[in-house]
Amino acid sequence: MRNLLFSVSDSDGGTQSDHRKIPFSDVVVTGTRNQFLERKWRPIDIQVATWVFSVHVLALFAPFTFSWDAFFVAFIGYLLTGLVGITLTYHRLLAHHSLKLPKWLEYTCVYFGVLAAQRDPIFWVSMHRYHHQFVDSEKDTHSPINGFWFSHMGWLFDSGYILEKYRERKNVEDLKKQWFYMFIRKTYMWHIIGCGALLYAWGGFPYLVWGMGVRTVWVYHLTFLVNSACHIWGYQAWNTGDLSKNNWWVAILTFGEGWHNNHHAFEFSARHGLEWWQIDISWYIIRVLEAVGLATNVKVPTEAHKLKRSLNADDSTLK
């Protein structure tokens, strides 16, 4: 089982007493990286921070531009980009190969993920695969051992951290071989700009505020809560050797992603809500796609998998 970084060695530049525990959790912040000042801000960091700041400012106009039409544009965008694009496609389909879709449907759904403005599929999938490979260790892409802020958003603005940990990033060769993903990577920002332009042309400033600002910020923070809150608050149902937690309220808002300890126990699984009462909207959609023959090779854990990850399993079972 992986050793968690709850203690601090002399090499960290301090002792246990120098570090703080995140409130209402057992997670101790052991990282010492300066996330704001006294580090090099690369041009890409400034660009990402400027974009994230700008879209948040845009969302602040929501109370002054409200209409039910604009609200429903944001809500539909939340479903398409958050549920279809990020949760079902970027995450379960691309990052973990939990199912297969026909290429026409895969690319269509992925494009909704592109419009979530969370970077191109190659970058997103690479970071997520590294997260699982090095979960809650010093090489994790966004662990709360570096603090809540770092796991939630701070890592996005620190490309130097990414370069230090994974300079070559060769864990997405399956996507790099496909013309579609390389095209999206090279033209990524044009798709985001085009989305904003279409929203403005369709409904003016209110549609831009709600369809781009509110929707993007909402999906951002829901996605980020899976990285942060679901490694801090909640409960563990499975012996994963990391900080991943099941968090019911995050699960409801993120269409099932909040059953995060389940996910870390069975990374390959298309189903995250493993109990009947664990609501997992993404899984229900996958089941419908499977029933009509569009989703194939849908993976779920067997009883043997569950026994191996059980909290009651002995050490020999876990090997």
Secondary structure, DSSP 8 states (H G I E B T S, - for coil): ------S--GGGTS-GGGS-B-TTSS-B------SSSSS---HHHHHHHHHHHHHHHHHTTGGGS--HHHHHHHHHHIIIIIIIIIIIIIIIIIIT--SB--HHHHHHHHHHHHTTTS--HHHHHHHHHHHHHTTTSTT-SS-GGG-HHHHHTGGGG-HHHHHHH-SS--S-HHHHTSHHHHHHHHHHHHHHHHHHHHHHHHHHHHHHIIIIIIHHHHHHHHHHHHHTGGGTSSB--B--SS---B-HHHHHHTTTTTBHHHHHHSTT-S----STTS--HHHHHHHHHHHTTS-BS-----HHHHHHHBTT--HHHH-
